[in-house]
Amino acid sequence: MPTIRYWAGAKAAAGVESEVVEADSVTAALQQVTAARPALGQVVPHCAVLVGGRRVEGDHTLAPDDVIELLPPFAGG
């Protein structure tokens, strides 16, 4: 099953560093975690979403061993 790894403000909103989800697309994964954590729903729309180090869209199909990384905008380098 895919894993979501949270960074910075997304990690604070999620309350965890990472979690495993049962989803076959990025959209399904994000819907699952934002339904469970409303505060995360405020952050996710502003995040860059990466799978395998590459930015992806919501319809991206996930493999069981994929890692989704949520990177909110941040100041600095």
Residue pairs with C-beta under 8 A, 6 or more apart in sequence:
1 20
1 21
1 22
1 23
1 64
2 20
2 21
2 23
2 29
2 62
2 63
2 64
2 65
2 66
2 67
2 68
3 18
3 19
3 20
3 21
3 66
3 67
3 68
4 18
4 19
4 20
4 21
4 29
4 33
4 67
4 68
4 69
4 70
5 17
5 18
5 67
5 68
5 69
5 70
6 13
6 14
6 16
6 17
6 18
6 70
7 69
7 70
7 71
7 72
8 71
8 72
8 74
9 43
9 72
9 74
10 40
10 43
10 44
10 47
10 70
10 71
10 72
11 17
13 37
13 39
13 40
13 42
13 43
14 33
14 37
14 40
15 37
19 33
21 29
21 32
21 33
21 68
22 32
23 29
23 32
23 62
24 61
24 62
25 58
25 59
25 60
25 61
25 62
26 49
26 51
26 56
26 57
26 58
26 59
26 60
26 62
26 68
27 58
27 59
29 62
29 68
30 44
30 49
30 58
33 40
33 44
34 40
34 41
34 44
43 70
43 72
44 70
46 72
46 73
47 70
47 71
47 72
47 73
48 55
48 70
48 71
48 73
49 55
49 56
49 57
49 58
49 68
49 69
49 70
49 71
50 56
50 68
50 69
50 71
51 60
51 62
51 66
51 67
51 68
51 69
52 66
52 67
62 68
